[in-house]
Amino acid sequence: MQIKKGLNQFENQTVLLAVTGDYQAKFFVAGEGEINLVAEIKAETLESRGNEGFFGGKKGGSNGRMGGPSYEVPKEYLFKKFAVKFKTEVMALEQKNLPIYLFAPSMIHNQLAAALSKALAARIIMNIPGNFLQLKPFDLIEKLEKNIPQGAPVLNEKARKLLKK
């Protein structure tokens, strides 16, 4: 879809906007005045993993743990499944060597960057903390513009190191 006037048109460049929530993500490619949703992933949540789990109980005056039913899926399990899907999708989209803008909740944003290879993590130009998964593409571009200082060039870490030499 066409990017509305007054917003960054990404002329002469194409970028990847990776927008994540806790266990789902959307990927947009923006360039030459257009922005398009190219992929969407979601970690499969299971209602129950059977009768595995623990419940607390007292045994001999001390708190102990005993086996019993659990109907919660551990957050770590869901995040690991999501991180694998995220890495796979970024690798598939990264065949085009696009710079990446990562919109992710602050509590998982370092973990997502760590899940990527060093080469892919180096392509992340800017991390924008927050859960913006429900925002429309134009709102994402506005958030991006608010986080870039006026007139400042957008550089990734690799480019900054080269300029310091």
Buried (B, 14 or more C-beta within 10 A) or exposed (E): EEBEEEBBBBEEEBBBBBBBBBBBBBBBBBBEBBBEEBBEBEBEEEEEEEEEBEEEEEEEEEEEEEEEEBEEBEEEBBBBBBBEBBBEBBEEBBEEEBBBBBBBBEEBBEBBBEBBEEEBBBBBBBBBBEBBBEBEBBEBBBBBEEBBEEEEEBBBEEBEEEEEE
